[in-house]
Amino acid sequence: MTDALFWYGCNMTRHAEIIRLGTHMLAAVGVAAAPTGGPSACCGSPKESSPRIAEGMANRTMQRFNQSGASQVITWCPTCHMNLDDFMGATQGKQAESAHLAQALWQRREALAPLLTQTVAGRVLIDMHIGNRTGVNEAVPGLLRLIPGVAVLEHPYRAPSYMCFGLASIPGALADAKANMLAAMAATAADTLVTIFHSCHRELVGLERTHGIRVVNWVHLLAEGMGLAYQDEYKAWRNSDDPEAAIGAERIAAAGEEAVRKLVLPELTRPR
C-alpha cells in the first residue's frame, strides 16, 4: 500500500528535474509519495474535444488511484488538480485526499524550514493567476519567504486564466500578460520572476534572455535554498542560439528526429 501519490500529470516531460526535486522535497519532510504520471495517468483534458475518450482516460486514472490504496494524491498540474476535484472523484468515488505540491509542503513547513540553509539573494515577484483553485497563490509566497535572502514582493496584478496555457488561444493575450508582468516587476524593482506552473514557465523563461531578468520556478528556488543541484534544461534550450545543438544529436536520435523537429524545435524557436 502506498501512503501517497505524487501525480505530476501527462504534460511534464520537459521538466523532469521538477518531478525529481518535488519527490525529494516530499520525502525530506516525511511524505512517502510514489511519483505517477505520463499518458497512462492522464486526467483526460487533452481530449476534452472528445468527451467519451476524455472520460475513459480520467476513469482509468481514478481507478488506478483508488486501487493503489494511497491516502493522498499530491498534484502538480492545475488542470489535473481541478479535474480530480471536479469530476474524476465524482464519477469513480474519490478515496484519497488531494493537495497541490505547494500545499503539501506548506502544511509541513515546520519540517521544511530547517532544511532551507542556503542564502538565495533575490527580489522576487511571483507570476500569479486567477481562478486556479489549487491554493498555490497562498502557499507559494509563504514557502519562498522561508528561504534565507529571498524577498517576496507584493503587487496586485494577477494574470487571467488559471495558467498561461489558458491564454494561448486568445490573440494577443499572452503578450499582454507578459507586458503587465514586466511592468509589475519594474514597479516593484524585482530582479527575479518566479513561475508556478509548467505552461507559465515555458512561456516566460524566454524573458531571461530578452529582458535581463532571472526566471525560475518556485520548486527551483526552494531547491537552491536546500542546496540541491538541478539543471533547468528547458530554459537552456529555449534561450540558446541553437536549440538543436543544445539538445544534442544523441538525445534527438533517442527521442526520434522527426518528432523533435515537428513538436519540440518549433516551440523552442518561437518568438520570445
Phi and psi in degrees as a GROMACS rama.xvg file:
@    title "Ramachandran Plot"
@    xaxis  label "Phi"
@    yaxis  label "Psi"
@TYPE xy
-97.7527  134.227  THR-2
-65.5052  -45.2686  ASP-3
-151.268  159.98  ALA-4
-117.173  135.322  LEU-5
-100.098  98.3377  PHE-6
-92.022  103.785  TRP-7
-94.1761  2.18917  TYR-8
82.0796  -167.434  GLY-9
-106.248  2.25714  CYS-10
-125.029  36.617  ASN-11
-116.635  14.0406  MET-12
-65.5998  -22.4379  THR-13
-78.1807  -10.3009  ARG-14
-129.979  52.1972  HIS-15
-60.1614  -31.9061  ALA-16
-64.6683  -31.4152  GLU-17
-69.3792  -38.071  ILE-18
-62.0774  -47.006  ILE-19
-63.6914  -44.7  ARG-20
-65.3489  -41.9683  LEU-21
-61.7853  -41.8259  GLY-22
-63.6192  -42.4141  THR-23
-62.3333  -43.4849  HIS-24
-65.4492  -40.9462  MET-25
-61.6606  -44.9246  LEU-26
-62.5151  -37.5876  ALA-27
-65.7361  -27.1787  ALA-28
-101.544  12.6422  VAL-29
94.633  16.7048  GLY-30
-106.58  114.623  VAL-31
-86.1816  95.14  ALA-32
-117.988  122.795  ALA-33
-83.7463  123.008  ALA-34
-65.3757  139.002  PRO-35
-146.983  138.22  THR-36
176.343  -164.168  GLY-37
90.569  -179.405  GLY-38
-56.2194  -30.1933  PRO-39
-81.6106  -1.66046  SER-40
-131.946  53.644  ALA-41
-97.4063  147.274  CYS-42
-83.2441  -6.6674  CYS-43
96.5916  -10.3737  GLY-44
-61.3097  -32.5926  SER-45
-63.5015  -16.644  PRO-46
-115.071  29.6134  LYS-47
-62.9214  -23.4553  GLU-48
-71.3822  -14.2879  SER-49
-122.921  84.7329  SER-50
-52.8848  -39.5144  PRO-51
-66.9557  -39.3489  ARG-52
-67.6843  -44.7474  ILE-53
-59.8744  -42.0603  ALA-54
-63.8271  -41.6767  GLU-55
-63.3828  -41.5356  GLY-56
-64.6419  -45.5209  MET-57
-64.0569  -42.1136  ALA-58
-63.3735  -41.4809  ASN-59
-61.2493  -43.362  ARG-60
-65.5438  -43.1886  THR-61
-64.3744  -37.8676  MET-62
-62.5719  -40.1313  GLN-63
-61.7857  -42.5106  ARG-64
-61.783  -47.0453  PHE-65
-64.6533  -38.4956  ASN-66
-71.4725  -21.6891  GLN-67
-70.0615  -23.287  SER-68
78.059  7.06789  GLY-69
-64.9399  141.287  ALA-70
-87.8109  -14.1402  SER-71
-148.631  140.855  GLN-72
-112.389  116.735  VAL-73
-100.03  122.795  ILE-74
-101.422  162.977  THR-75
-119.845  -51.9964  TRP-76
-77.1374  131.891  CYS-77
-66.2757  -33.4455  PRO-78
-64.3469  -45.7384  THR-79
-59.0581  -44.8326  CYS-80
-60.5051  -46.9519  HIS-81
-70.4015  -38.2473  MET-82
-64.8772  -37.675  ASN-83
-60.5886  -43.354  LEU-84
-78.4398  -34.3473  ASP-85
-81.7286  -42.9492  ASP-86
-140.094  -27.1861  PHE-87
-61.7865  -46.0938  MET-88
-67.809  -33.0707  GLY-89
-68.2315  -34.257  ALA-90
-87.4343  -25.4102  THR-91
-117.85  -0.2642  GLN-92
77.6234  81.6165  GLY-93
-63.4171  121.662  LYS-94
-108.025  -1.17054  GLN-95
-128.163  151.572  ALA-96
-70.5969  158.829  GLU-97
-128.824  146.02  SER-98
-155.163  144.736  ALA-99
-72.8823  155.618  HIS-100
-53.0053  -42.9734  LEU-101
-62.4562  -40.1022  ALA-102
-65.002  -43.2742  GLN-103
-61.2329  -40.5907  ALA-104
-72.288  -38.59  LEU-105
-64.438  -37.0122  TRP-106
-63.292  -23.3611  GLN-107
-114.14  33.5284  ARG-108
-64.1311  -27.0125  ARG-109
-66.6853  -31.9362  GLU-110
-81.1574  -30.5025  ALA-111
-76.1489  -41.6257  LEU-112
-53.5481  -44.5758  ALA-113
-65.7654  -16.4682  PRO-114
-83.623  -13.2954  LEU-115
-90.7909  81.1747  LEU-116
-100.324  -11.1385  THR-117
-99.2457  135.015  GLN-118
-78.247  129.483  THR-119
-124.159  102.928  VAL-120
-72.851  129.619  ALA-121
177.979  139.102  GLY-122
-101.366  102.764  ARG-123
-107.008  142.85  VAL-124
-120.38  134.645  LEU-125
-97.256  134.013  ILE-126
-77.624  84.7798  ASP-127
-90.337  147.658  MET-128
-123.432  158.071  HIS-129
-94.0098  150.696  ILE-130
81.9767  15.2805  GLY-131
-88.0278  -18.3985  ASN-132
54.952  32.0597  ARG-133
-110.338  -7.05439  THR-134
82.0247  4.21749  GLY-135
-70.5333  -31.3538  VAL-136
-64.7382  -20.8107  ASN-137
-95.3831  -39.6161  GLU-138
-76.4706  -43.6121  ALA-139
-62.1964  -47.083  VAL-140
-58.1312  -39.9607  PRO-141
-63.244  -41.5283  GLY-142
-63.3439  -44.7385  LEU-143
-67.769  -29.5106  LEU-144
-69.7815  -13.0862  ARG-145
-78.1163  -15.6056  LEU-146
-82.4435  124.337  ILE-147
-58.6036  131.744  PRO-148
92.6294  -14.4306  GLY-149
-88.047  127.267  VAL-150
-107.176  113.239  ALA-151
-89.4566  117.347  VAL-152
-92.7315  151.578  LEU-153
-106.675  136.923  GLU-154
-152.082  141.704  HIS-155
-73.7198  -11.7474  PRO-156
-66.2583  133.43  TYR-157
-130.762  128.498  ARG-158
-69.4532  146.551  ALA-159
-66.4805  162.686  PRO-160
67.4546  172.361  SER-161
-86.3778  -14.6722  TYR-162
-164.682  169.767  MET-163
-57.646  -31.321  CYS-164
-56.2243  -34.0056  PHE-165
-66.9963  -14.9085  GLY-166
-97.507  -10.1572  LEU-167
-59.8822  -32.856  ALA-168
-88.0287  -3.03594  SER-169
-100.927  115.071  ILE-170
-54.8072  125.678  PRO-171
82.5187  -9.29615  GLY-172
-67.7645  -42.8574  ALA-173
-65.3102  -40.6064  LEU-174
-62.7855  -41.1019  ALA-175
-64.8338  -41.5701  ASP-176
-63.5361  -42.1045  ALA-177
-63.6648  -43.7133  LYS-178
-62.4851  -40.8974  ALA-179
-66.8286  -38.3995  ASN-180
-67.9419  -40.7163  MET-181
-64.5768  -37.0974  LEU-182
-65.0905  -38.8401  ALA-183
-65.6832  -37.5194  ALA-184
-64.8892  -41.5929  MET-185
-64.654  -40.2023  ALA-186
-66.2937  -30.7144  ALA-187
-100.134  -1.16438  THR-188
58.4925  38.2143  ALA-189
-76.8778  147.077  ALA-190
-114.149  -6.96001  ASP-191
-134.092  127.89  THR-192
-101.779  123.068  LEU-193
-105.672  122.506  VAL-194
-90.5097  156.151  THR-195
-105.699  -50.5753  ILE-196
-107.821  164.261  PHE-197
-65.4036  -41.7226  HIS-198
-67.1474  -35.0448  SER-199
-65.5284  -41.183  CYS-200
-61.2834  -43.8782  HIS-201
-65.7458  -33.8241  ARG-202
-74.8825  -32.1369  GLU-203
-101.273  -17.1566  LEU-204
-62.1216  -25.5419  VAL-205
-64.6829  -21.1787  GLY-206
-66.9133  -20.7414  LEU-207
-63.0175  -37.1334  GLU-208
-81.3888  -39.6454  ARG-209
-86.0467  -22.1709  THR-210
-125.733  5.40485  HIS-211
66.2966  28.2187  GLY-212
-113.227  164.503  ILE-213
-95.1756  135.99  ARG-214
-123.883  119.053  VAL-215
-137.531  154.845  VAL-216
-81.7125  154.307  ASN-217
-62.1094  -31.5104  TRP-218
-66.2828  -40.4011  VAL-219
-59.2172  -43.0095  HIS-220
-67.362  -39.5878  LEU-221
-62.4542  -40.516  LEU-222
-60.8302  -41.6875  ALA-223
-63.1575  -39.308  GLU-224
-64.8862  -28.1035  GLY-225
-88.9009  -5.07342  MET-226
76.7447  25.0571  GLY-227
-91.3538  134.067  LEU-228
-81.32  141.995  ALA-229
-155.191  165.18  TYR-230
-134.639  120.053  GLN-231
-86.9384  84.879  ASP-232
-66.9205  -35.572  GLU-233
-60.229  -44.1933  TYR-234
-62.9748  -40.5989  LYS-235
-62.9111  -42.3688  ALA-236
-65.7891  -44.0636  TRP-237
-63.6127  -34.1654  ARG-238
-98.8228  8.01653  ASN-239
-80.7974  149.451  SER-240
-66.4517  -27.6536  ASP-241
-138.477  84.5503  ASP-242
-56.2329  -35.3275  PRO-243
-62.6451  -43.213  GLU-244
-68.8431  -34.6764  ALA-245
-65.3787  -38.2002  ALA-246
-68.9476  -44.3933  ILE-247
99.1224  141.727  GLY-248
-61.4458  -37.1081  ALA-249
-65.3069  -43.629  GLU-250
-70.8903  -36.3521  ARG-251
-63.3494  -42.0943  ILE-252
-63.8413  -40.3014  ALA-253
-66.2776  -36.1618  ALA-254
-81.9773  -21.0206  ALA-255
106.071  109.482  GLY-256
-59.2306  -41.6378  GLU-257
-62.4394  -43.8805  GLU-258
-64.7812  -41.2154  ALA-259
-63.2564  -44.151  VAL-260
-69.8989  -31.0195  ARG-261
-84.8974  -37.5288  LYS-262
-110.407  -33.7695  LEU-263
-94.9692  -53.1356  VAL-264
-62.0774  -39.3323  LEU-265
-60.1098  -35.4181  PRO-266
-68.6657  -40.5462  GLU-267
-73.0968  -24.8893  LEU-268
-104.81  5.26887  THR-269
-67.6918  159.683  ARG-270
-57.2918  140.905  PRO-271
